[in-house]
Amino acid sequence: MTNQKETQEKKPVLRVRDLHVSFASEAGVVRAVRGVNFDLYRGKTLGIVGESGSGKSVTSMAIMGLLDKNASVKGSVRYRGEELLDKDDLAMSKIRGKGIAMVFQDPLSALTPVFSIGDQIKEALTIHNPGMSAEQIHDRSIELMNLVGIPEPEKRLTAFPHQFSGGMRQRVMIAMAIANDPDVIIADEPTTALDVTIQAQILEVLKKAQRETGAAVIFITHDLGVIAGMADDIIVMYAGRPVEYADVDSIFAHPAMPYTMGLLGAVPRSDRGSDKRLVPIPGSPVNLADLPQGCPFAPRCPMATDACRHEEPELKPISGLEGQLAACLRADEIASKGLTFHDVYQVDDRTPSKFAHIPRSQRRKVLELKDVCKTFPVTSGGFFRRNVGKVHAVDGVSFDVCEGETVALVGESGSGKSTTLTQVMNFTEPESGSITVLGTTLSKKHMSREKRRELRAQVQYVFQDPMSSLDPRLPIYDVLAEPLKAQHKSREEIRQRIGELMRLVELNPDQVDRFPTQFSGGQRQRIAIARALAVNPKLVLLDEPVSALDVSIQAGVINLLEDLQNKLGVAYLFVAHNLSVVRHISSRIAVMYLGRLVEVGDTDDVFDHPLHPYTKALMSAVPVPDPQRERSRQRVVLQGELPSATETFAGCPFVGRCPLMPTLTKEQQARCMGERPSMRVSNEASRGDGHTVACHFA
């Protein structure tokens, strides 16, 4: 029996050969997946990475048999030697959830909103175990909820999906996926929309689930930091096909395909400061309905030759790199010369900042907040609504932004970052405290309409989703002309300025007659930035401006923001949950928790010497695109969820999750629970302009 089990373990649990998936469309046949091959073994994790549209998710959906009738699927997918592509939906439903389970990107759309969590876990169990008793189902459900770290599982089973946070919903999805001890778990971007602390929890839960079940995992993501800590082997996909394959250490140590090198160069790192620009991959992904002749990556590749444009290379071994495959005619040359992404992608040095040699203390303050508070009423009842509480969205926030610098607001969702931006942008007197913009304190009584208009020209906003902020009915010319018309500019001034703006954000001025839908996501964000800069503002508020972009497009937008700041001297107030981006672009950081600031300081100071326990947890949760470093890092994984902003705290609001609390004496714990910590200057790590922290025992 033992020999039989060992033999079985050595065989791949899932074998994919020459998988092709195509869809009929008005533009022609879309060849979404073209010749995917891999073997997957129990206990191992295969990472699949690439830009949007590269075929990652379609590959997983083809394996699960979840593509619609419009899809044409060819090739072979064998699960434990059994061909899956020949099975109908009824036959596949016996394998889904039992043999192969899936964790989807958006758990809210994957969970049924009208059924309780307990009912949905029960369904996952009973459909494959019809003989289970009600008591066995209940016990197994409690066991699964405990396994994925959901507190009070007995009580939570009766809750509905909308009553859970995003991280809790994803835990439920993982619990359902492992309910029947599957052989294969497919995780499709399971952490994309989550905060970095919740992401760290989910990754730990997935690792634990894999250990408990012994399952093989296919992990699909665009985050190379996440893949560095999760995967054993990696497939890099472009234009529907694998372009590089190797174990995780080989891919990160010596990539041999220019596309892989571009992806690695485009990723900012949180573990060290950088004085170099990121590597943006030029151009956009190819149209899969109209693939070019030769290598699909040739139009974007800095090493492409005429041969690349006539012949599509096969995925084949690279001389000198054992076990590594690449689909590139110049892979052997790259490997033999030991080229890095800096050699392949020639990136210009950063533009020197006009404020580089001026100390922060001598620069003009463009924005200053002092003890700003914002609350929202919580109402209850039917026709006659009554107030039953308050949401303390922003609670006594104080910080400033000087000329030519980027101040980043970081923290989990619900910490008050975006509300702080809207308080600034409303140009109204805050509930309490004060907001000063360019020396003018915002006040309803003392601000004339002309002064308000003048200030609005000096402060602009760039939203997270450019498509929702650009009017789809207007051509780009009218989108950019709108703020200029509000400032009463002449028609000739508007025409000249629009040409300047398009060149400034590195877009072709001849494209101003196009509509927003005719541009890519990265190009639309550049247009949104151009509109914000149209009236020469002194301060730009950026609310997650790169979170919806692929890593390669994100790098280009980050480089653009840096160049514009250095050329124009504009200041940024930057909100982001991607701390790797924050480290790369910001000069100062303000860490928020439940509407309060808990730490403020220079970027390198805060990252290298975090003082507050919450900041330490944030920094340790950020994945680093380095497999060896990821394996050796010690993480501070926060337990529990962010408390409700409706709660009131006599002391520190972080006490319920603080990893420092168990190490304190009873007297110290009583102080944390009964006395609100105030911001104080630290003597420990402050090398810059005032590193402050709100913690009694930091």
N, C-alpha and C positions, 0 to 999 in steps of 0.2 A: 504493500500500500504506500509506504514512504517513497519508494523508487518511482511509483506511478505518479505521485503528487509532484515530486521533484521534476520529472519529465514534463508534466503538464505546465509547471511554473516556467520552464525554459522556453516553452512555445509562446508565440505572441497571442495575447487574448483578442487582439483586433489587428487585422491585416488589411490595409488599403492598397489597391493596385490600379494604376492608370485611371484614376477617377476623373471623369469629365462631367461637368454640369453646364447646360446652356439654357437660355430663356429666349423665347420669341418676343420681339418688341417692334414698335413702329420704325425704329432706326435700323432694324436688322436683328440678326441673331447675336445675343449677348453671351459670350463665352466666359462665364463667371469662374469656372474651375477648369484647369487644363493640365491633366496628367499628374495628380497628386499620388505619391507613394510613401507609405511608412508602415512600420511594425510597432505595436504598442504592447508592452509587457506589464504584468501585474506589479504594483508597487512603484512604478516609474511614472514620471511626469513629462509629457511632451508639450513644449511651448510652441505656439504658432503666433508669429508676429508679422506685422505689415500695416501699411496705411489702410484707410477706409476704402473699400472696393477692391481689395486685393484677393478676396475669395475665402477669407478665414471662416466667417460665420456660415457661408454657403456650404463649405466642406463639412462642418459639424451638422448642419441641418440635413445634408444628404445622408450622412451616417445614421442619423436618427429616423430617417424616412419622413421628415416633416415638411418637405418642399411641396408646393402646390402642383396641380396638374399641368401647368404651363412649363414646368421644368423637364428637361430631358437629361436623364442621368445614365451614364455609361461607365463601364469598368467593373471593378469588383471590390466589395466590402465584406470581409469574412469575420464573423464573431465566433470564436472557438471553432473555426473550421466551417461554420455554417454561413452560406451566402445570404446576405440581407437584401440586396437589390432586387432579388426575385420575389420577395415576400410582399403580400398586399398589406393594407393598413391594419386589418384585424390580426394578422400574424405578427406584425411589428409591435402591436400594442401589448403582446405578451412578453416582449423583450424590453420595451421601454419601461424604465423604472425598476425592473428586476435585474436585467443583465447590464443595460446601459442607461444611466441616468444623466439628467442635464440640469445645470444651474444657469438660469438665464440672466441677461444683463439687467433687465428692469423687473424686479420682483413684484412690484405693484401691478403690472400688467399680466404677470404670470400667475398671480394668485387670484382666485375668484372673490370679488368683494362682498358677495351676499352670503358666503359660507364662513363659519368660524374657522380659526386655525386648527382646532381639534378635529373638525369634520374633514378638513382637507388632508391632514395627516392620516386620518382614519381611512380615507379613500385610497391613498397611496399604499396602505397596508392591506386592506381587504381585497383589492383588485387582484393581487398576486398571492394572497393567503386567505382564501375563502373560508377556511376552517377555523380561523382565529376567533376566540370568544371575545365578548365585549370587555371583559376584565383584562385579557391579554393585550388587546388593542390599547386600552387606557394605560396599562403599565409600560408598553413599548413607546407610546407617545410621550409619556413623562420622561422615560429614559433618553429618547432622542432630543427632547427639549433641554435636558440637563447636559447632554453631550455637546450641544452647540452653544451652551452658555447662556441660555435664556432664564432669567431669575423668575421665581414663583411660577413654575411650569403648570401646576394644577390650576391656578387662577387664569393664566394666559391662554390655556386651551380654549376657553370660552370667548376670547376676544376676537375681533375681526381685523383684517389686514390694515384698514385705515387707522386703527388704534396703535399700530406699531410704527417705530421709526424706520428709516431706510435700512439701517444696519440690522435691525431686528428682523425685518422682513426677509433680508438676504439669508440670515441664520435659519429662518423657517424653511426657505428654499433648499438649503443644504441638508437640513434635517429630513425633508421629504426625499431628497436625492439619495441619501444613505439609508433610508428606512428598510430597504430589502437587501442590504449588503451587496450592492452591485459590483460587477467586475470592472466597469469603466464609468468614470464620472467626467462629463464634458462641462467645463466651466467657461462660459462665453462672456468675457468682459465682466466678471462678477463684482469688481470693485470700482468700476469707472465713475459712478456718480456718488461715491462715498467720500466722507472726510478721511484724512490720513490716519487718524486714530481708529476710526471704525474699520478702515481698510486693513490696518494691522491686525485687528481682532478677527476679521473675516478670513484673512490668510492663515492665521493660526488655527482657526476652526477647520479650514480645508485640510491643512496638514494633519490635524488630529483625526479628522474623518478618514483620511487616506490610511493613517496608521491603524485605525480601528478596523477598517474593512479590507485593507490590503489592496484596494482598488488601483487600477491604472487611471491616470488623470490626463486629459487634454485641456490645457490651459490657454485660452485665446485672449490676447491683450495687445494693446499698442504701447504699454508702459514697460520699457526695458529694465527699469529698476525692479519692478515686481517680478518679471520673468527671471532676473538674475538670482533671486532668492527662492524661486519655486521650481524651476525646470531642471531636468536632467539632460534633455536634448532639446534642440530648437530647430524649427523649420521657419525660414524667412520667406514670405510669399510676396510676389509682385505680379500684377496683371493676371491673376488667376492661377499662377504656377509657382512651385518652390524654386527659389533662385539660390538658396544656400541652406545646407544642413550640416550640423555637427553637434557635439556635446556642448553644454553651456559654457564651459571654461574656454574651449577653442574659439567659439564665436566671439566672445568678448576680448580674448587675448590677441587673436590675429584673424579678423574677418578678411575674406578674400574676394568679396563681391562689392563693387562700388556702392550699390544700393544699401547693403548692410552697413557699410562704413558710414554712409550718410546718416542712417538712422541713429547710429551710436554717437556721431558727432553732433547731432541735433539735440541730444538730451543734456539739459543742465544738471549739475551735480550739487547735492546739498551738503556733501561732506567736505567741501573745500571751496574757497573763494576762487573767482576766475577773472582774469584781466583780459581774456580773449573772447571774441565773438563766437556765437554758436554757428554750426554748419547747417545752413538751410539747403535742402535739395531743390535745385531750380526747377521751374515748370510745375505741371500738375500731372497726376496719374493719367494713364492713357484711357481712351474710350474703348471699352471691351467689345463694343459692337463694330469697331473699325480699327482693329489692331494694325500697327505699322509693320512693314516688312522688316525682317531681322529681329534683333533683340528689342523687346518692348521698352526697355529702360534706356536705349541709346539716345533718344531725344533729350534726356535729362542728365546723361552721364558725361562727366568731364573727361573721361578716358576713352570715349567711343571713337572707333576708327571706321573707315569705309566698310571693312569686313563685318563689323557689328551691325551695320544697317542693311546687310544682305542675307545674313545667316543668323537664325535664332539658335543660341548655344544650348547644348544639352547639359543636364545636371550630371557632372562627372567628378571623379576624384581629383584632388589637387596634389601635384607632386610636392613631396616634402611635408605635407600635413596629413597625417594618418587619420582616416575615418572622416575627413571633412570633404564635402561635396559643394561645388559651386557651378552655376550656370553662367559662365563668363569666359569669353575668349582670352581675356588677359589675367585670369585668376592665377595662373602659374607665375607670371611676371610679378604680380602684386606680392605673392607669397615669397618668392625668391629674393626680392628687393626689400622685404619687410616694410612695405609702405603702410602708412597710417592715414586716417581720414584727413589729417592736416596736410599730408602730401598730395592727396587726390583732390580735395576740395580747397582751392585757394581762396581764403577768406581774408578780406582786408582788415587791418587793425582798426580798433575803435577810433572814432573821431574824438580828438581831445575836447574835453568840456571847457566851456568858457569860464566856469567857476572852479576849475581844478585846483588852483592855487589860493583860493579864498577860503579861509576857515569858516565853518558853519556859523560860528558866533557872530561873524561880521556880515552875514548875508541877510537880506531883507526877508521877513516872515510874510509869506503869501497867505497862510491860513493858520489860525490859532483857535483851539477849542479849550474852554475852561469850564470844568464841572458840568458838562452838557448832559441833560437827562431827557429821555423820551419814553413815555408810557402809552399803552393802548388799553382802553377799557375792555373787560371781558363781560359780555352780556348774557342773560339767560331769560327764558320765558317765551311766550307766544307773541300776541299782538302788542302787549304792553311789555317792552323789554326793560330789564333792570340790570344795573351794574352789580356784578358779583365778585369782581376782582380786577387786578391790573396786571398787564404784561410789562415788565421793566426791560424794555428793549435796549435802551442805552442808559447807563446808570453812573453818572459822575465821571464822564470821560474827559481827559485833558491831554492834549498833545499839540505840536505845531509842525508845520511844513515850511521849509525855507526854499529860496530860489535854487533851481538846478538840481534838486534832489528828489529821490523817490522814497516815500514813506509807505511801507506795506502794512496793512491791517490783516492779521491772520488769526485763525481760530476755527472751531468747528461751526457747522451750520447752526444758526440760532444764537450765535454769540453776539450779534448786533453790528456786524461789519457793514452790511449794505444799508441798514437803517442809519448808521452814522453818515454814510455818503448822502443819503436823501435829506438828512437834516441840513447838511451844507448846501445842497442844491436847491432846497426849497426857498432859500433867501428870506426866511421869516425868523422872527425871534424864537429861540428854543424855549421849551417848557420851563427850564431853569438853566442857569449858567449863561455863557456867552459864546458867540461865534464871530470871529473877526476875519474878514477877507480883505487883504491888501490894505490894512490899516483902518478899514471901516467896520464898525461893529454892527451886525445885522439887527435891525430894530424896525418894527412896524411904524412907530411914531416919527422917527427921525430920518427915514429914507424916502426921498422923492422918487417919482416914477423914472426920471432921467438917471438918477444915481443907480437905481436898481437895474436899468437897462445897461448902463456902463459896466456894472459888476458882472452881469450875466455874460457879457462879451469876454470877460477875463477868466471865467470859470466854465469849463465845458465837461461833458460826460460821454464816456464810451461804454456801451452796454455789453453784456455777456453774449447775446445772440444778435449779430448784425442784421440778420434777415428780418427780425421783428422790429428793429429800430429804423430800417430803411423802407420808405414807402414803395411797394412793388409796382405802383401805377406810374411812378415818375422816373424819367431817365436820370442818369447820374448827374448830368448838368444841373437839372432842377433841384436834386437832392443837395448838391454842394452850394447852389445859389441861394437856398432858403435862408441860412443864417446871415449871409451877406446882405440880402434884401432887408432883413430885420434891422440891420445897422445902416440902412439907407445909402448903400453904395450904388454908384452909377452903373449902367449896363456895361460900359467899357471896362470899368474897374473889376466888375464881377467876372467878365470873360477872361481877363488877364490873370486874375487870382485863381480861377478854376484850373487853368493850364499849369500854373505854378504848383498847385496842390497835388495834381495828378503826378507830376514829375517828382514831387517831394516824397510821395509814398510809393514811388517806383512803379507807376502804372502808366500805360500809354494814353496821352491826352486825347488821341483820336477816338477813344472808346467812351467818351462822355455821353454819346447818344444812345448807349445801351441801357438796358434795365437791370436792376439788381439780380434777378433770377439768371441772367446770362453770365454771371461771374461765379467763381468758386468761393468756398467759405473763407479762405484766407484773403482773397481779393476783396470780398465784401467787408471784412474787418479793416482792411487798409482804407477802404472808402469811408467807413465810419470814423476812422482816425483822421482822415483828411477833412471831413466835415467838422470835427471837433476843433481842428487847427485853423479853420477858415478865417476866424476873426482874431487870430494871434493871441490866444489866451495865455495867462500867466500860470494857470493851474488846470490840470486835466484830471478828472476823477475816472478811474478805470475799474469797472466792476467785472472781475473774472474775464478779461478780454481775450484770453487764449485757451480757455478751458474746453471749448467746443471744437478745437482744431487738432488735426493730426500733428504728431511731434515734429515732422519735417516742416510743415507750414507754420507751426508755432514758433520755430526757431527764426524764421524770416520776419515774423511780426515782432518778436522780442528785439531782434537786431535793429529793426526799423524804429521802435520806440526809443532805444538807446541812442541811436544816431540823431533822432529829432530832438531829444533832450539836450544832447551835447551841442548841437548846432544852434538851437533856439533858446536854450536856457529855461525851458518850461519845467515846472514842477509837477510831479505825479503823486496822487494819493491812490494807491494800488491795492485792491482787494483780491485775494486769491486763496485757494485751498491747496494749490500745488507749491509746496515749500521749496522744491528744487528751483522753480522759476523765480520765487521770491528771493532766494539767496543770490541768484545770478543778476537780477535787475535792480534790487533795492539797495539803498544806502542806510536806511533805518527801518526798524521793525517795531510795531506795537502789537502785542499779543492780547487778544480779548477772550474773556470767558464770561458767559451769561451777562453780557452788557457792560462788564467792567474791564478796565485794563489791568493786567497782572504783571506785565513786564514790558519795558521800552528801552531800546538801546541801539547802538550801531549794529548793522547786520552781522558782520563777522564776529563781533563780541557776543551777540545773543546766540548765534549758532555754535560757536566754539566753547562758550562758557555760559550755558543756560542756567539760570538760578532758580526760577519758580518750578515746582514739581510738574505743573501742567506744561510749561514750555519744554522741560526735559522729555516728557512723554511725547509731545508733538515732534520734536527733533529726532528722537529715537525711532519714531514710527515711519519716517520718510525712507522709502526704499532707495538704495544706491545701485547704479548700474555697474556693479562689480561683484561677480559671484563669490570670490574668495572673501571679500570684505563682508558680504551679506551673511555668509556662513559663520563668521566669527563675531558678529555684532551682538551686543546685549541690548535687548529691547525692553522699554518700560511700557507694557501693555496696560492701558487703563481698563478697569473693570466697570461694568454698568454703563448706563446711558446718560447723556446730558440731562440734568434736571429741568423741569419746566420753568420758564421765565416768569410764571405767575407766582412761584414760591417766594417767600420772603425769608431772608437769612439775617440772623443777628450777628453772625460772624462771617467766616470765609465760606463762600458758596461751593468751594471745591472740596470741602472736608469729606463728603461722601465717597469721593473717587480718589482721594489723595494717597499715593503710595508712601508718603512720608509719615502719615498719621500713626500707623502701628509702631513706629520707632520712637514716638514721643512719650514723655511721661504723662500721667493723668492731669497734672496741672497745665502742661503745655497743650494737651488736647482740649481742655476746658477753655483755654484762651482762644484757640482756633475757632471753637464753636460759639463763643460768646462775644468776641471782639473782632470787628471788621479791620483787616490789615490795610494800612495806608501805603501809598507809593513812597518809597524811600530810596535814596541813592546808595548803591552798593559799593562797599570798599573792596570787594573780592575781585571782580573781573572787569571793572570799568577802565577801559583804555581809551574810550572815545569820549563823546560829548554826553556824559551822564547816563550811566546804565542804571535804570531804576527798576524796583521790583516790589510787588505788593504781597509779601509773605512774611509772617513773624519769624520763621525759622529757616529761610532760604540759605 
